[in-house]
Amino acid sequence: MQTTTVDIPTDDGIADARLTRPDGDGPFPAVLLFQDAFGLRPRLVEMAERIAAQGYLVLIPNLFHRAGRAPLFDLSGLADPAQRGAIFEKIMPLIGSLTADVISRDTAAYLDFLAARDDVRPGPVAITGYCMGGTNALRAIEAHPDRIAAVASFHGGRIVTDAPDSPHLGVGSITGEVYFGHADADQSMTAEQIATLEKALDAAGVRYGSEVYEGAHHGFTMADTAAYDERATERHWTALFDLLARALPTG
């Protein structure tokens, strides 16, 4: 397989991205991978390569492209509490800038980019998202239900809030399938919030799966952080590939 850097035109400038494609001519079904808060980096490329090995072309857009090209953060001090706070001071405003409208417009640009490629199979794509990327993946399928066949959200946070545009309130537009792999005892997605999300999905008649990964901390899939949980991450791969096989089979 091959991974390259590509530039995607958006309404607000160029979004840099990593594109990983399997060997062969294709066309391949496409998967968008939405980053966690720490941005586009080698760990996400590793994950894209594992997905591509299943026969998918994978695009990882830099969701923070308005702030500059990736990498935007020096994460070498992440394990140091003194430096960790400074890193999050830089990250949090960028997370807050990703409104529902911004995600809708950017996702349209990513989908248009994929649709224009000869090596991408025509039709809907899937998205797998992590941490804030899981939340934004849900926003993306709500905004573009006809162009996204499935979404998987892993350790997604703040999917249920008191805001009038809380992501869980928009699930009625979804026509595809969604899956949520929640971290255990996650303060950004509590048991009460999970129940609220599931109630909204049930009321809307959405096809979904929702599971709590017991003992796994928020961020459990990220092998370059202290939250990494190998067992939970392998479980996440099984859930993701099962979803892709149903909603976006390579055959």
C-alpha positions in Angstrom: 0.0 0.0 0.0 1.0 3.6 -0.4 0.4 6.7 1.8 0.8 10.2 0.4 0.0 13.8 1.4 -2.8 15.4 -0.6 -4.4 18.8 -0.5 -8.2 19.3 -0.5 -9.9 22.6 -1.4 -12.4 23.7 1.1 -14.5 26.9 1.6 -11.9 28.1 4.0 -8.7 27.2 2.2 -6.7 24.0 1.7 -7.0 21.0 4.0 -3.9 18.8 4.1 -4.6 15.1 4.4 -3.0 11.7 4.3 -4.3 9.3 1.7 -3.6 5.6 2.1 -4.6 3.3 -0.8 -4.3 -0.5 -1.2 -2.1 -2.0 -3.9 -3.9 -2.5 -7.2 -5.9 -0.3 -9.5 -9.2 -0.3 -7.6 -11.7 1.3 -7.6 -11.8 0.9 -3.8 -14.6 1.8 -1.3 -13.5 4.8 0.7 -13.2 5.4 4.4 -12.7 8.8 6.1 -10.7 8.7 9.3 -11.5 11.6 11.7 -8.7 12.4 14.1 -8.7 12.7 17.8 -7.7 16.0 19.6 -4.0 15.4 19.1 -4.2 15.8 15.4 -3.0 14.1 12.3 0.2 12.1 13.1 1.9 8.8 12.6 -0.4 6.8 14.9 -3.4 7.7 12.7 -1.5 6.7 9.5 -0.8 3.3 11.2 -4.5 2.9 11.8 -5.3 3.9 8.2 -2.9 1.3 6.9 -4.6 -1.4 8.9 -8.0 -0.4 7.3 -6.5 -0.2 3.9 -5.2 -3.7 4.3 -8.8 -4.8 4.3 -9.3 -3.3 0.8 -10.3 0.3 1.6 -8.9 3.6 0.4 -8.5 5.8 3.6 -8.4 9.6 3.8 -7.3 11.3 7.0 -8.1 15.0 6.7 -6.5 17.5 9.0 -9.6 18.7 10.8 -7.6 21.7 12.2 -6.5 22.8 8.8 -7.6 26.4 9.4 -4.8 26.6 12.0 -2.1 25.3 9.7 -0.7 22.1 8.2 -0.1 19.1 10.4 1.6 18.5 12.7 0.4 21.5 14.8 1.5 20.3 18.2 4.6 19.0 19.8 3.3 16.0 21.8 6.6 14.9 23.2 5.7 16.5 26.6 2.3 14.9 26.8 3.2 12.6 29.7 4.5 15.6 31.7 1.7 17.2 33.7 3.4 20.6 33.5 3.6 20.5 29.7 0.3 18.7 29.2 -1.7 21.8 30.3 0.1 24.0 27.8 -0.6 21.5 25.0 -4.3 21.5 25.8 -4.4 25.3 25.9 -3.5 25.2 22.2 -5.8 22.4 21.4 -9.1 23.3 23.1 -9.8 26.5 21.0 -9.3 24.4 17.8 -11.8 21.8 19.0 -14.3 24.5 19.8 -13.9 26.0 16.3 -15.3 22.8 14.7 -19.0 23.7 14.7 -21.7 21.7 13.1 -21.7 24.0 10.1 -17.9 23.8 9.7 -18.0 20.0 9.9 -20.8 19.8 7.3 -19.0 22.1 4.9 -15.6 20.4 5.3 -17.1 16.9 5.0 -18.7 17.9 1.7 -15.3 18.9 0.5 -13.7 15.6 1.6 -16.5 13.7 -0.1 -16.2 15.6 -3.3 -12.4 15.0 -3.3 -13.0 11.3 -3.0 -15.8 11.2 -5.6 -13.5 12.8 -8.2 -10.9 10.1 -7.9 -10.8 7.2 -10.4 -9.5 4.8 -7.7 -12.6 5.4 -5.5 -15.7 3.3 -6.0 -18.7 5.4 -6.7 -21.3 5.7 -4.0 -21.4 6.4 -0.3 -18.4 6.2 2.1 -17.9 5.3 5.7 -16.3 7.3 8.5 -14.4 6.0 11.6 -13.8 8.7 14.2 -11.9 8.9 17.5 -12.5 11.1 20.5 -13.7 14.4 19.1 -13.5 12.7 15.7 -16.2 10.3 16.7 -18.4 13.2 17.6 -17.7 15.0 14.4 -18.2 11.8 12.4 -21.8 11.7 13.8 -22.3 15.3 12.8 -21.0 14.4 9.3 -23.5 11.6 8.7 -26.3 13.8 10.1 -25.4 16.4 7.5 -24.8 14.1 4.6 -27.0 11.0 5.1 -27.2 10.1 1.4 -23.4 10.2 1.0 -22.3 8.3 4.1 -23.3 4.7 4.6 -21.9 4.1 8.1 -20.1 5.8 11.0 -18.1 4.3 13.8 -17.4 6.5 16.8 -14.8 5.3 19.4 -14.4 7.0 22.8 -16.4 9.9 21.4 -17.0 12.7 23.8 -19.7 15.4 24.3 -22.1 13.6 21.9 -24.8 14.5 24.4 -24.9 18.1 25.8 -27.4 20.6 26.9 -26.7 22.8 23.8 -29.5 23.2 21.3 -27.3 21.7 18.6 -26.1 18.8 20.6 -25.0 16.0 18.2 -27.5 13.5 19.6 -30.4 15.8 18.6 -29.7 15.4 14.9 -29.8 11.6 14.6 -33.2 11.7 12.9 -31.7 12.4 9.5 -29.5 9.2 9.6 -30.3 6.5 7.0 -27.1 4.4 7.4 -25.8 2.4 10.3 -23.8 3.8 13.3 -21.7 2.2 16.0 -20.5 3.6 19.3 -17.6 2.1 21.2 -17.7 4.0 24.5 -14.9 4.2 27.0 -15.7 3.1 30.5 -16.2 5.8 33.2 -15.6 8.5 30.6 -16.5 11.9 32.0 -17.1 13.3 28.5 -19.7 10.5 27.8 -21.2 9.3 31.0 -23.6 6.3 31.5 -26.5 8.8 31.7 -25.4 10.5 28.4 -25.1 7.1 26.7 -28.6 6.2 27.7 -29.8 9.6 26.3 -28.1 8.9 23.0 -29.5 5.4 22.7 -33.0 6.8 23.5 -32.7 9.3 20.7 -31.4 6.6 18.3 -34.3 4.3 19.2 -36.8 7.1 18.7 -35.4 7.9 15.3 -35.3 4.2 14.2 -31.6 4.3 13.5 -29.7 1.1 13.0 -27.0 1.2 15.6 -24.7 -0.6 18.0 -23.7 0.9 21.3 -21.2 -0.8 23.7 -19.2 0.2 26.7 -15.6 -1.1 26.7 -15.3 -2.1 30.3 -12.0 -0.9 31.9 -11.0 1.1 28.9 -10.1 4.8 29.4 -11.0 7.7 27.1 -8.5 7.5 24.2 -8.0 3.8 24.4 -7.2 3.2 20.7 -4.3 5.6 20.7 -1.0 3.7 21.1 1.0 6.9 21.4 -0.7 7.9 24.6 -1.0 6.6 28.1 -4.6 5.8 27.6 -3.9 3.0 25.2 -5.5 -0.3 25.9 -4.5 -3.1 23.5 -7.4 -5.4 24.3 -10.0 -2.7 23.8 -8.2 -1.6 20.6 -8.4 -5.1 19.2 -12.1 -5.2 20.1 -12.5 -1.9 18.3 -11.0 -3.3 15.1 -13.4 -6.2 15.2 -16.4 -3.9 15.6 -15.1 -1.5 12.9 -14.5 -4.2 10.3 -17.8 -5.9 11.0 -19.6 -2.6 10.4 -17.6 -2.0 7.2 -18.3 -5.5 5.9 -22.1 -4.9 6.4 -22.3 -1.3 5.1 -19.5 -1.0 2.7 -18.3 -4.5 1.6 -15.1 -4.5 -0.5 -16.5 -7.3 -2.8 
